[in-house]
């Protein structure tokens, strides 16, 4: 809470008054997260390489990926440390939403870390058993769901906001908690499935973080929320700092994760970031908008579901390989082309999601 300390002296030195503004602290959060990433990454990459904590590449994937064997993994540690430290410095820790987001990214990150640890250190190619991993995700999402559901100050508890309509809310009642679990766990695993080629997932996370920063800022601002007729959620604006930190960490990590990657983020990063995006959507009542912003994540997930279902029922594959980014690789698209084209689609979808603020 460095900003609290600096703002405390604003009466003595008036320029320090600038720290009361969320926009200023969000900019600092972006810069801080990037700086921390640039400081930590080179050291950690070398350390992981020396400890042989490198990626195991399955031989049933695209043949071009075999050359990635030996690339350091578990780089998501860099992202989570960068985000958390940046938020601790510039965020308001008395804000319950900030604390929930910190708990979410660390909690899901720890689940991913356990999975990576078993794969890399214990040399167990399957990592954490599927039901153990899935069960831990559900349990963590359940705790987050209970926190929201039994919050006496949340006037929109159990309400689902519908995009493009003025404050059209659907009361989910007791179905709200299972819905939260679906959103958060689904988001966590969707980012995990997308993290298959260099820079794809982290680039899309950066785009989603920036779009979400706009949503949370507007939702927490009385003037903007009233003008745009979106739900006013007191205190949510502080999460703009968290989104800024995620964006900064994503940019910093992309420096090392871009093709050809010097390090992979592993499950510790993908599960942590996915869980954070899902939690963010739940807090801001933008669960449906998340499906628009993160439509690439959704498509990646459904491509796997369709592929598995089709093969089990008919013995035939719909795609040449799943998730769908591998389908295009097998078709002959160079990996960088797949990445950039998916980024372009992600940016367009983020812009489309922002139209829900005005088209109501």
Protein Blocks (a to p, Z undefined) as FASTA:
>chain_A
ZZmmmmmmmmmmmmlmmmmpmklmmmmmmmmmmmmmmmmmmmmmmmmmmnopacdddfkb
cfklmmmgoiaghklmmmmmmmmmmmmmmmcfkbmklmmmmmmmmmmmmmmmmmmmmmmm
nopanlpafklmmmmmmmmmmmmmmmmmmmmklmkgoiacdehiahiacdekjmlmmmmm
mmmmmmmmmmmmmmmbghklmmmmmmmmmmmmmmmmmmmpmklmmmnopacdehklmmmm
mmmmmmmmmmmmmmmmpccdfbdebjmlmmmmmmmmmmmmmmnopmmmmmmmmmmmmmmm
mmmmmmmmmmmmnopafbfbdcfklmmmmnopafklmmmmmmmmmmmmmmmmmmmmmmZZ
